[in-house]
């Protein structure tokens, strides 16, 4: 009855959007047909069946994360409920989440529990659930379920206020946690036995797999695990085994890329410059340097410039720092002497020193990269040009 009411609400909204009576009539017929018909996915005959509703990576892909829906006769259990899996189930058929008897969680990684809140909602509001949704899982499942219940408590109350008891009965709202362990029996009658067994997913502990024995048929779900001889006992007798697999080659590639990215992110790069008159050559040097990691500019002080060049810069240290700080990718600016020392590099934990050609003949323990200066531009060239223009204007 609840599904029919929800469908009618959707029909009314859709019906109001389109003004053409012909379009309205056809859309209405299609929605009634698709909304109220049961799209058969599981076999109609008595069977032990499994639907894979998610198998994606925890790192995020277009594929829904881990989820299996097991149907044994008239019993239904969801094993793990990763992100995107509820949407799959709702999209594939209108009846898949009718009369779900419980949720079995293998372990508490996010890609195995992320859609628990959505599953609770759709089995409550759009289905005639007779009690709170039971969630079975290893140690820690009480905290997970309590957290979801707390996070969705206001939502549950709002839905009750919106729709009343007939659609959102507050008595059956929320979930109940059932902590289980190796050897636990989740359900058993004359035809069906569901049991849990230990798997090996260090450092995640405990982690569980599940065995479904229905009449003369057996399905085993390993959850995430490594190989262990103890698992063979649990797998024995299975007609179908759903077992985690992994490609070492793919994992190695991920690790190499991650190491390269982390290496770039973690390395501290020092660009040494005076920048007495800031120009595009400085910008180009900074752009090249920041590709290597976290960028710090070592900016020569006014006193050091006076000591080694014989003049105070046109822009003092404060103004030069202010300008350079606004350049994208500059993490920090620190005052330096005219020439950098290894002691200074060690003090600031610098991994790579980047400069123009000033240090090409000096040896450092720290890695040094010397970029070619930008042609036809330097602070000295700008200063001479400015002086020439001023002199010409003065003579006029």
DRENDO-1510 file (C-alpha; in Angstrom, 1 decimal, always signed):
<recs>
REC; n; res; u; v; w
REC; 1; UNK; +0.0; +0.0; +0.0 .
REC; 2; UNK; +2.8; +2.4; +0.8 .
REC; 3; UNK; +4.5; +1.9; -2.5 .
REC; 4; UNK; +1.2; +2.6; -4.3 .
REC; 5; UNK; +0.8; +5.9; -2.4 .
REC; 6; UNK; +4.4; +7.0; -3.1 .
REC; 7; UNK; +3.9; +6.2; -6.8 .
REC; 8; UNK; +0.7; +8.2; -6.9 .
REC; 9; UNK; +2.5; +11.2; -5.4 .
REC; 10; UNK; +5.2; +10.9; -8.1 .
REC; 11; UNK; +2.5; +10.6; -10.8 .
REC; 12; UNK; +0.7; +13.7; -9.5 .
REC; 13; UNK; +3.9; +15.8; -9.6 .
REC; 14; UNK; +4.8; +14.5; -13.1 .
REC; 15; UNK; +1.3; +15.0; -14.3 .
REC; 16; UNK; +1.4; +18.7; -13.3 .
REC; 17; UNK; +4.6; +19.5; -15.1 .
REC; 18; UNK; +3.3; +18.8; -18.6 .
REC; 19; UNK; +0.4; +20.8; -20.0 .
REC; 20; UNK; -0.4; +18.6; -23.1 .
REC; 21; UNK; -3.2; +16.2; -22.3 .
REC; 22; UNK; -1.8; +13.7; -24.9 .
REC; 23; UNK; +1.6; +13.8; -23.3 .
REC; 24; UNK; +0.1; +13.6; -19.8 .
REC; 25; UNK; -2.0; +10.6; -20.7 .
REC; 26; UNK; +1.0; +8.6; -22.2 .
REC; 27; UNK; +3.4; +9.5; -19.4 .
REC; 28; UNK; +0.7; +8.5; -16.9 .
REC; 29; UNK; +0.2; +5.1; -18.5 .
REC; 30; UNK; +3.9; +4.4; -18.6 .
REC; 31; UNK; +4.5; +5.4; -15.0 .
REC; 32; UNK; +1.6; +3.3; -13.8 .
REC; 33; UNK; +2.9; +0.3; -15.7 .
REC; 34; UNK; +6.6; +0.7; -14.6 .
REC; 35; UNK; +5.7; +1.8; -11.0 .
REC; 36; UNK; +3.2; -0.9; -10.1 .
REC; 37; UNK; +4.6; -3.9; -12.1 .
REC; 38; UNK; +7.2; -6.1; -10.5 .
REC; 39; UNK; +10.2; -6.4; -12.7 .
REC; 40; UNK; +11.3; -10.0; -12.1 .
REC; 41; UNK; +15.0; -10.4; -11.4 .
REC; 42; UNK; +15.2; -13.4; -9.0 .
REC; 43; UNK; +13.9; -16.7; -10.3 .
REC; 44; UNK; +10.2; -17.3; -9.5 .
REC; 45; UNK; +10.9; -20.9; -8.5 .
REC; 46; UNK; +12.2; -21.8; -5.1 .
REC; 47; UNK; +15.9; -21.1; -5.2 .
REC; 48; UNK; +19.1; -19.8; -3.5 .
REC; 49; UNK; +20.1; -16.7; -5.5 .
REC; 50; UNK; +22.6; -13.8; -5.2 .
REC; 51; UNK; +22.4; -10.5; -6.9 .
REC; 52; UNK; +25.7; -8.4; -7.0 .
REC; 53; UNK; +24.5; -4.8; -6.4 .
REC; 54; UNK; +28.0; -3.3; -5.9 .
REC; 55; UNK; +31.6; -4.3; -6.5 .
REC; 56; UNK; +33.5; -1.0; -6.8 .
REC; 57; UNK; +36.7; +0.3; -5.2 .
REC; 58; UNK; +36.7; +2.2; -1.9 .
REC; 59; UNK; +38.7; +4.9; -3.7 .
REC; 60; UNK; +35.7; +6.0; -5.7 .
REC; 61; UNK; +34.7; +4.8; -9.2 .
REC; 62; UNK; +31.6; +4.9; -11.3 .
REC; 63; UNK; +30.7; +1.4; -10.0 .
REC; 64; UNK; +28.7; +1.1; -6.7 .
REC; 65; UNK; +30.7; -0.2; -3.8 .
REC; 66; UNK; +30.4; -3.7; -2.2 .
REC; 67; UNK; +26.9; -5.1; -1.9 .
REC; 68; UNK; +25.2; -8.5; -2.4 .
REC; 69; UNK; +21.5; -9.3; -2.1 .
REC; 70; UNK; +20.9; -13.0; -1.1 .
REC; 71; UNK; +17.5; -14.6; -1.6 .
REC; 72; UNK; +16.9; -18.0; +0.0 .
REC; 73; UNK; +13.3; -19.1; -0.6 .
REC; 74; UNK; +11.2; -16.3; +0.9 .
REC; 75; UNK; +14.1; -14.8; +2.9 .
REC; 76; UNK; +16.2; -11.8; +1.8 .
REC; 77; UNK; +19.5; -10.6; +3.3 .
REC; 78; UNK; +21.7; -7.8; +2.2 .
REC; 79; UNK; +25.4; -8.5; +2.7 .
REC; 80; UNK; +27.4; -5.2; +2.9 .
REC; 81; UNK; +25.9; -2.0; +1.6 .
REC; 82; UNK; +28.5; +0.3; +0.0 .
REC; 83; UNK; +28.0; +3.7; -1.6 .
REC; 84; UNK; +25.7; +3.6; -4.6 .
REC; 85; UNK; +24.3; +0.1; -4.0 .
REC; 86; UNK; +20.9; +1.2; -2.8 .
REC; 87; UNK; +20.4; +3.3; -5.9 .
REC; 88; UNK; +21.2; +0.2; -8.0 .
REC; 89; UNK; +18.7; -1.9; -6.2 .
REC; 90; UNK; +16.0; +0.7; -6.4 .
REC; 91; UNK; +16.6; +1.3; -10.1 .
REC; 92; UNK; +16.8; -2.4; -11.2 .
REC; 93; UNK; +13.4; -3.5; -9.8 .
REC; 94; UNK; +10.6; -2.2; -7.6 .
REC; 95; UNK; +10.4; -5.3; -5.5 .
REC; 96; UNK; +14.1; -6.1; -4.7 .
REC; 97; UNK; +14.0; -4.4; -1.2 .
REC; 98; UNK; +10.6; -5.7; -0.2 .
REC; 99; UNK; +10.6; -7.8; +3.0 .
REC; 100; UNK; +14.4; -7.5; +3.7 .
REC; 101; UNK; +15.0; -9.7; +6.7 .
REC; 102; UNK; +18.3; -8.2; +7.7 .
REC; 103; UNK; +21.7; -6.7; +6.8 .
REC; 104; UNK; +25.0; -8.6; +7.3 .
REC; 105; UNK; +28.1; -6.5; +7.5 .
REC; 106; UNK; +31.5; -8.3; +6.9 .
REC; 107; UNK; +33.6; -5.5; +8.4 .
REC; 108; UNK; +33.5; -1.8; +9.2 .
REC; 109; UNK; +35.3; -0.2; +6.3 .
REC; 110; UNK; +33.3; +2.7; +4.8 .
REC; 111; UNK; +32.9; +1.0; +1.4 .
REC; 112; UNK; +30.9; -1.7; +3.1 .
REC; 113; UNK; +28.5; +0.4; +5.2 .
REC; 114; UNK; +28.2; +3.8; +3.5 .
REC; 115; UNK; +24.6; +3.2; +2.2 .
REC; 116; UNK; +23.2; +1.9; +5.5 .
REC; 117; UNK; +21.3; +5.1; +6.1 .
REC; 118; UNK; +19.7; +5.0; +2.7 .
REC; 119; UNK; +18.8; +1.3; +3.0 .
REC; 120; UNK; +17.1; +1.9; +6.3 .
REC; 121; UNK; +15.1; +4.8; +4.7 .
REC; 122; UNK; +13.8; +2.9; +1.6 .
REC; 123; UNK; +12.9; -0.3; +3.5 .
REC; 124; UNK; +11.0; +1.8; +6.0 .
REC; 125; UNK; +9.2; +4.6; +4.2 .
REC; 126; UNK; +8.4; +2.8; +0.9 .
REC; 127; UNK; +7.9; -0.7; +2.3 .
REC; 128; UNK; +5.6; -2.2; +5.0 .
REC; 129; UNK; +8.4; -3.0; +7.4 .
REC; 130; UNK; +7.1; -4.6; +10.5 .
REC; 131; UNK; +10.1; -3.8; +12.8 .
REC; 132; UNK; +13.3; -1.9; +12.9 .
REC; 133; UNK; +15.9; -3.1; +10.4 .
REC; 134; UNK; +18.3; -5.6; +12.0 .
REC; 135; UNK; +21.9; -5.1; +11.2 .
REC; 136; UNK; +24.4; -7.9; +12.0 .
REC; 137; UNK; +28.1; -7.4; +12.2 .
REC; 138; UNK; +31.4; -7.8; +14.1 .
REC; 139; UNK; +32.5; -5.9; +17.2 .
REC; 140; UNK; +31.9; -2.2; +16.7 .
REC; 141; UNK; +28.6; -2.6; +14.8 .
REC; 142; UNK; +26.7; -1.1; +17.8 .
REC; 143; UNK; +28.6; +2.1; +17.4 .
REC; 144; UNK; +28.0; +2.2; +13.6 .
REC; 145; UNK; +24.3; +1.6; +13.9 .
REC; 146; UNK; +23.9; +4.1; +16.8 .
REC; 147; UNK; +25.8; +6.7; +14.7 .
REC; 148; UNK; +23.5; +6.2; +11.7 .
REC; 149; UNK; +20.4; +6.3; +13.9 .
REC; 150; UNK; +21.5; +9.5; +15.5 .
REC; 151; UNK; +22.4; +11.1; +12.1 .
REC; 152; UNK; +19.0; +10.2; +10.7 .
REC; 153; UNK; +16.9; +10.8; +13.8 .
REC; 154; UNK; +15.7; +14.3; +12.7 .
REC; 155; UNK; +15.0; +13.0; +9.2 .
REC; 156; UNK; +12.9; +10.2; +10.6 .
REC; 157; UNK; +10.9; +12.6; +12.7 .
REC; 158; UNK; +10.3; +15.0; +9.8 .
REC; 159; UNK; +9.1; +12.2; +7.6 .
REC; 160; UNK; +6.6; +11.1; +10.3 .
REC; 161; UNK; +5.4; +14.7; +10.6 .
REC; 162; UNK; +5.1; +14.9; +6.8 .
REC; 163; UNK; +3.4; +11.6; +6.1 .
REC; 164; UNK; +2.0; +10.2; +9.3 .
REC; 165; UNK; +1.9; +6.6; +10.6 .
REC; 166; UNK; +0.7; +5.1; +7.4 .
REC; 167; UNK; +3.8; +6.0; +5.4 .
REC; 168; UNK; +6.5; +6.6; +8.2 .
REC; 169; UNK; +5.6; +4.7; +11.3 .
REC; 170; UNK; +7.9; +6.0; +14.1 .
REC; 171; UNK; +7.7; +2.6; +15.9 .
REC; 172; UNK; +9.6; +0.8; +13.0 .
REC; 173; UNK; +12.0; +3.7; +12.2 .
REC; 174; UNK; +15.7; +3.1; +12.6 .
REC; 175; UNK; +17.9; +0.1; +13.0 .
REC; 176; UNK; +18.8; -2.5; +15.6 .
REC; 177; UNK; +22.4; -3.7; +15.9 .
REC; 178; UNK; +23.2; -7.4; +16.5 .
REC; 179; UNK; +26.9; -8.0; +17.3 .
REC; 180; UNK; +28.2; -11.4; +16.1 .
REC; 181; UNK; +31.5; -13.3; +15.9 .
REC; 182; UNK; +33.2; -16.3; +14.4 .
REC; 183; UNK; +30.7; -19.3; +14.5 .
REC; 184; UNK; +27.6; -17.2; +15.2 .
REC; 185; UNK; +24.3; -18.4; +13.7 .
REC; 186; UNK; +22.4; -15.5; +12.3 .
REC; 187; UNK; +19.3; -17.5; +11.3 .
REC; 188; UNK; +18.3; -21.2; +11.3 .
REC; 189; UNK; +15.1; -23.1; +10.5 .
REC; 190; UNK; +14.3; -26.3; +8.7 .
REC; 191; UNK; +15.4; -25.0; +5.3 .
REC; 192; UNK; +17.9; -22.2; +5.8 .
REC; 193; UNK; +21.0; -21.7; +8.0 .
REC; 194; UNK; +23.1; -18.5; +7.9 .
REC; 195; UNK; +26.4; -18.6; +9.8 .
REC; 196; UNK; +29.4; -16.3; +10.2 .
REC; 197; UNK; +33.1; -17.2; +10.1 .
REC; 198; UNK; +36.4; -15.4; +10.7 .
REC; 199; UNK; +38.3; -14.0; +7.8 .
REC; 200; UNK; +41.7; -12.3; +7.7 .
REC; 201; UNK; +41.8; -8.6; +6.8 .
REC; 202; UNK; +44.5; -7.1; +9.0 .
REC; 203; UNK; +44.6; -4.5; +10.5 .
REC; 204; UNK; +40.8; -4.7; +10.4 .
REC; 205; UNK; +39.8; -7.1; +13.2 .
REC; 206; UNK; +37.4; -8.8; +13.6 .
REC; 207; UNK; +36.2; -9.3; +10.0 .
REC; 208; UNK; +33.7; -11.9; +8.9 .
REC; 209; UNK; +32.5; -14.0; +6.0 .
REC; 210; UNK; +29.0; -15.6; +5.7 .
REC; 211; UNK; +27.7; -19.0; +4.7 .
REC; 212; UNK; +24.1; -19.5; +3.4 .
REC; 213; UNK; +22.9; -23.1; +3.4 .
REC; 214; UNK; +19.5; -23.5; +1.9 .
REC; 215; UNK; +18.1; -27.0; +1.5 .
REC; 216; UNK; +20.9; -28.8; -0.6 .
REC; 217; UNK; +22.5; -25.6; -1.9 .
REC; 218; UNK; +25.4; -23.5; -0.4 .
REC; 219; UNK; +26.6; -20.0; -1.1 .
REC; 220; UNK; +29.7; -18.5; +0.7 .
REC; 221; UNK; +30.7; -14.9; +0.8 .
REC; 222; UNK; +34.2; -14.2; +2.0 .
REC; 223; UNK; +34.2; -10.4; +2.4 .
REC; 224; UNK; +37.6; -8.8; +2.2 .
REC; 225; UNK; +40.3; -11.3; +3.2 .
REC; 226; UNK; +43.8; -12.6; +2.5 .
REC; 227; UNK; +44.5; -16.3; +1.9 .
REC; 228; UNK; +44.6; -18.5; +5.0 .
REC; 229; UNK; +44.3; -22.3; +5.2 .
REC; 230; UNK; +41.6; -21.9; +7.8 .
REC; 231; UNK; +39.3; -20.3; +5.1 .
REC; 232; UNK; +39.3; -23.6; +3.2 .
REC; 233; UNK; +37.2; -25.2; +5.9 .
REC; 234; UNK; +34.6; -22.4; +5.7 .
REC; 235; UNK; +34.6; -22.5; +1.9 .
REC; 236; UNK; +34.2; -26.3; +1.8 .
REC; 237; UNK; +30.9; -27.5; +0.2 .
REC; 238; UNK; +30.1; -24.2; -1.5 .
REC; 239; UNK; +28.2; -24.4; -4.8 .
REC; 240; UNK; +29.1; -20.7; -5.4 .
REC; 241; UNK; +31.9; -18.8; -3.7 .
REC; 242; UNK; +32.0; -15.0; -3.8 .
REC; 243; UNK; +35.6; -14.3; -2.9 .
REC; 244; UNK; +37.6; -11.1; -2.9 .
REC; 245; UNK; +40.2; -10.9; -5.6 .
REC; 246; UNK; +42.9; -8.3; -6.2 .
REC; 247; UNK; +45.3; -7.6; -9.0 .
REC; 248; UNK; +48.9; -7.1; -7.7 .
REC; 249; UNK; +49.8; -5.4; -10.9 .
REC; 250; UNK; +47.1; -2.8; -10.5 .
REC; 251; UNK; +47.9; -2.3; -6.9 .
REC; 252; UNK; +51.6; -1.8; -7.7 .
REC; 253; UNK; +50.6; +0.9; -10.2 .
REC; 254; UNK; +48.5; +2.7; -7.7 .
REC; 255; UNK; +51.3; +2.6; -5.2 .
REC; 256; UNK; +53.8; +4.0; -7.7 .
REC; 257; UNK; +51.5; +6.8; -8.7 .
REC; 258; UNK; +50.7; +7.6; -5.1 .
REC; 259; UNK; +54.3; +7.6; -4.1 .
REC; 260; UNK; +55.1; +10.1; -6.9 .
REC; 261; UNK; +52.3; +12.3; -5.9 .
REC; 262; UNK; +53.1; +12.2; -2.2 .
REC; 263; UNK; +56.8; +12.7; -3.0 .
REC; 264; UNK; +55.9; +15.9; -4.9 .
REC; 265; UNK; +53.6; +17.1; -2.2 .
REC; 266; UNK; +56.0; +16.5; +0.7 .
REC; 267; UNK; +59.2; +17.8; -0.7 .
REC; 268; UNK; +60.2; +21.3; +0.3 .
REC; 269; UNK; +61.5; +23.5; -2.5 .
REC; 270; UNK; +63.5; +26.7; -1.9 .
REC; 271; UNK; +63.7; +29.3; -4.7 .
REC; 272; UNK; +66.4; +31.8; -3.9 .
REC; 273; UNK; +66.0; +35.3; -5.4 .
REC; 274; UNK; +66.5; +39.0; -4.7 .
REC; 275; UNK; +63.7; +40.2; -7.0 .
REC; 276; UNK; +64.6; +43.8; -6.5 .
REC; 277; UNK; +62.4; +44.6; -9.5 .
REC; 278; UNK; +59.9; +41.8; -9.9 .
REC; 279; UNK; +59.4; +40.7; -13.6 .
REC; 280; UNK; +58.1; +37.8; -15.7 .
REC; 281; UNK; +61.4; +36.0; -15.4 .
REC; 282; UNK; +60.8; +35.5; -11.6 .
REC; 283; UNK; +57.2; +34.3; -12.4 .
REC; 284; UNK; +58.5; +31.7; -14.9 .
REC; 285; UNK; +61.1; +30.4; -12.4 .
REC; 286; UNK; +58.5; +30.1; -9.7 .
REC; 287; UNK; +56.2; +28.2; -12.1 .
REC; 288; UNK; +58.9; +25.7; -12.9 .
REC; 289; UNK; +59.9; +25.2; -9.3 .
REC; 290; UNK; +56.5; +24.6; -7.8 .
REC; 291; UNK; +56.1; +21.4; -9.9 .
REC; 292; UNK; +58.7; +19.8; -7.6 .
REC; 293; UNK; +56.8; +20.3; -4.3 .
REC; 294; UNK; +55.9; +22.7; -1.6 .
REC; 295; UNK; +57.4; +26.1; -2.7 .
REC; 296; UNK; +59.3; +28.4; -0.3 .
REC; 297; UNK; +60.9; +31.6; -1.5 .
REC; 298; UNK; +64.2; +32.6; +0.0 .
REC; 299; UNK; +64.2; +36.4; -0.4 .
REC; 300; UNK; +67.4; +38.4; +0.0 .
REC; 301; UNK; +67.1; +41.1; +2.7 .
REC; 302; UNK; +67.7; +44.8; +2.0 .
REC; 303; UNK; +70.9; +45.0; +4.0 .
REC; 304; UNK; +72.4; +42.0; +2.2 .
REC; 305; UNK; +71.6; +43.6; -1.2 .
REC; 306; UNK; +73.2; +46.9; +0.0 .
REC; 307; UNK; +76.3; +45.0; +1.2 .
REC; 308; UNK; +76.9; +43.0; -2.0 .
REC; 309; UNK; +75.4; +45.2; -4.7 .
REC; 310; UNK; +76.1; +48.6; -3.2 .
REC; 311; UNK; +72.5; +50.0; -3.2 .
REC; 312; UNK; +69.2; +49.6; -1.5 .
REC; 313; UNK; +66.5; +48.0; -3.8 .
REC; 314; UNK; +63.8; +50.1; -5.3 .
REC; 315; UNK; +61.3; +47.9; -3.6 .
REC; 316; UNK; +62.1; +47.1; +0.0 .
REC; 317; UNK; +61.8; +43.6; +1.5 .
REC; 318; UNK; +58.3; +44.2; +2.9 .
REC; 319; UNK; +56.9; +45.2; -0.5 .
REC; 320; UNK; +58.8; +42.5; -2.4 .
REC; 321; UNK; +57.4; +39.9; +0.0 .
REC; 322; UNK; +53.9; +41.3; -0.3 .
REC; 323; UNK; +54.0; +40.9; -4.1 .
REC; 324; UNK; +55.5; +37.5; -4.2 .
REC; 325; UNK; +53.1; +36.2; -1.5 .
REC; 326; UNK; +50.2; +36.7; -4.0 .
REC; 327; UNK; +51.7; +34.4; -6.6 .
REC; 328; UNK; +49.8; +31.1; -6.7 .
REC; 329; UNK; +51.7; +28.2; -5.3 .
REC; 330; UNK; +54.0; +30.1; -3.0 .
REC; 331; UNK; +53.7; +28.5; +0.5 .
REC; 332; UNK; +56.0; +30.8; +2.4 .
REC; 333; UNK; +58.7; +33.5; +2.1 .
REC; 334; UNK; +61.7; +33.6; +4.4 .
REC; 335; UNK; +64.6; +36.2; +4.6 .
REC; 336; UNK; +68.0; +35.1; +3.3 .
REC; 337; UNK; +71.5; +36.3; +3.0 .
REC; 338; UNK; +73.0; +37.0; -0.4 .
REC; 339; UNK; +74.3; +33.5; -0.7 .
REC; 340; UNK; +72.5; +30.5; +0.7 .
REC; 341; UNK; +74.4; +28.1; +3.0 .
REC; 342; UNK; +73.9; +24.4; +3.7 .
REC; 343; UNK; +73.2; +25.3; +7.3 .
REC; 344; UNK; +70.3; +27.5; +6.2 .
REC; 345; UNK; +68.9; +24.7; +4.0 .
REC; 346; UNK; +69.1; +22.2; +6.9 .
REC; 347; UNK; +67.4; +24.7; +9.3 .
REC; 348; UNK; +64.4; +25.0; +7.0 .
REC; 349; UNK; +64.4; +21.3; +6.0 .
REC; 350; UNK; +64.8; +22.1; +2.3 .
REC; 351; UNK; +64.9; +19.1; +0.0 .
REC; 352; UNK; +65.6; +20.9; -3.3 .
REC; 353; UNK; +67.3; +24.3; -3.9 .
REC; 354; UNK; +66.1; +26.0; -7.1 .
REC; 355; UNK; +67.8; +29.1; -8.6 .
REC; 356; UNK; +68.8; +30.8; -11.8 .
REC; 357; UNK; +72.5; +30.3; -12.6 .
REC; 358; UNK; +73.8; +31.8; -9.3 .
REC; 359; UNK; +74.7; +28.5; -7.7 .
REC; 360; UNK; +75.9; +26.5; -10.7 .
REC; 361; UNK; +79.5; +26.4; -9.4 .
REC; 362; UNK; +78.7; +25.7; -5.8 .
REC; 363; UNK; +78.3; +22.3; -4.2 .
REC; 364; UNK; +75.5; +21.5; -1.7 .
REC; 365; UNK; +74.5; +18.3; +0.1 .
REC; 366; UNK; +71.0; +19.3; -0.7 .
REC; 367; UNK; +69.9; +18.6; -4.3 .
REC; 368; UNK; +70.2; +21.7; -6.5 .
REC; 369; UNK; +68.4; +22.6; -9.7 .
REC; 370; UNK; +69.6; +25.5; -11.8 .
REC; 371; UNK; +67.3; +26.8; -14.4 .
REC; 372; UNK; +68.4; +29.0; -17.3 .
REC; 373; UNK; +67.6; +32.6; -16.8 .
REC; 374; UNK; +64.8; +34.1; -19.0 .
REC; 375; UNK; +66.5; +35.8; -21.9 .
REC; 376; UNK; +66.7; +39.6; -22.2 .
REC; 377; UNK; +65.2; +40.3; -18.7 .
REC; 378; UNK; +66.6; +40.9; -15.2 .
REC; 379; UNK; +66.3; +43.4; -12.5 .
REC; 380; UNK; +69.6; +45.0; -13.7 .
REC; 381; UNK; +68.3; +45.3; -17.2 .
REC; 382; UNK; +65.1; +46.9; -16.0 .
REC; 383; UNK; +67.0; +49.3; -13.8 .
REC; 384; UNK; +69.3; +50.4; -16.7 .
REC; 385; UNK; +66.3; +50.9; -19.0 .
REC; 386; UNK; +64.5; +52.9; -16.4 .
REC; 387; UNK; +67.6; +55.0; -15.8 .
REC; 388; UNK; +68.0; +55.6; -19.5 .
REC; 389; UNK; +64.4; +56.7; -19.9 .
REC; 390; UNK; +64.6; +59.0; -16.9 .
REC; 391; UNK; +67.9; +60.6; -18.1 .
REC; 392; UNK; +66.4; +61.1; -21.6 .
REC; 393; UNK; +63.3; +62.8; -20.1 .
REC; 394; UNK; +65.4; +64.9; -17.8 .
REC; 395; UNK; +67.6; +66.1; -20.7 .
REC; 396; UNK; +64.4; +67.2; -22.5 .
</recs>
